[in-house]
Amino acid sequence: MSATQAALTQLLPLAGDTFDKNKVTPGLLGFVVFAALAVGVWALMKSMNRHMGRVNFEEAPDPAAPAAPAADGTRAP
């Protein structure tokens, strides 16, 4: 039996006496993980908004479409 197993077998009965299954909460670790995920999502959204602002949404004219008439009423060749 390793030292870890020996320590666990001695400490588990003690934890079982003080552990109330009706009052389990995520605790500090759960809050830290949730906060880290929230900050990560916020940073990703901010980065996405910055990148979307740089995108040029103007479409190039379709080369197969007929040419638009010029300002003087003549068609371009």
C-alpha positions in Angstrom: 0.0 0.0 0.0 1.5 3.4 -1.0 1.7 6.4 1.3 -1.1 8.1 -0.7 -3.5 5.3 -0.3 -2.7 5.0 3.4 -3.4 8.7 4.0 -6.6 8.5 2.0 -8.0 5.5 3.9 -7.3 7.3 7.2 -8.7 10.7 6.2 -11.8 9.6 4.3 -13.7 8.5 7.4 -13.0 11.9 9.0 -14.3 13.8 5.9 -17.4 11.7 5.9 -18.3 12.8 9.4 -18.1 16.5 8.7 -19.3 16.4 5.1 -23.0 17.5 4.8 -24.3 16.5 1.3 -27.2 19.0 1.6 -24.8 22.0 1.9 -22.4 21.4 -0.9 -21.3 24.6 -2.7 -18.8 25.2 -5.6 -16.7 27.3 -3.2 -13.8 29.5 -4.2 -12.5 27.3 -6.9 -15.8 27.2 -8.7 -16.0 31.0 -8.6 -12.5 31.4 -9.9 -13.1 29.0 -12.8 -16.4 30.7 -13.6 -14.8 34.2 -13.4 -11.9 33.1 -15.7 -14.3 31.7 -18.3 -16.3 35.0 -18.1 -13.2 37.1 -18.6 -12.1 34.8 -21.5 -15.5 35.2 -23.3 -15.4 38.9 -22.8 -11.9 39.2 -24.3 -12.9 37.0 -27.3 -16.0 39.1 -27.9 -14.0 42.3 -27.7 -11.4 40.9 -30.2 -14.2 39.7 -32.5 -15.8 43.2 -32.6 -12.4 44.8 -33.3 -11.8 42.4 -36.2 -15.3 42.7 -37.6 -14.8 46.5 -37.7 -11.8 46.1 -40.0 -13.8 44.0 -42.6 -14.7 45.7 -45.8 -18.2 44.7 -46.7 -18.4 46.4 -50.1 -18.9 43.9 -52.8 -16.9 44.0 -56.0 -19.0 44.5 -59.1 -20.0 41.3 -60.9 -17.9 41.0 -64.1 -20.6 39.1 -65.9 -23.2 41.8 -65.3 -23.8 44.4 -68.1 -22.0 47.6 -67.7 -23.9 50.5 -66.2 -24.6 53.5 -68.5 -22.2 56.4 -68.2 -23.3 59.8 -66.9 -23.7 61.2 -70.4 -26.1 58.5 -71.4 -23.7 56.4 -73.5 -22.7 52.9 -72.7 -19.1 52.0 -72.0 -17.6 49.5 -74.4 
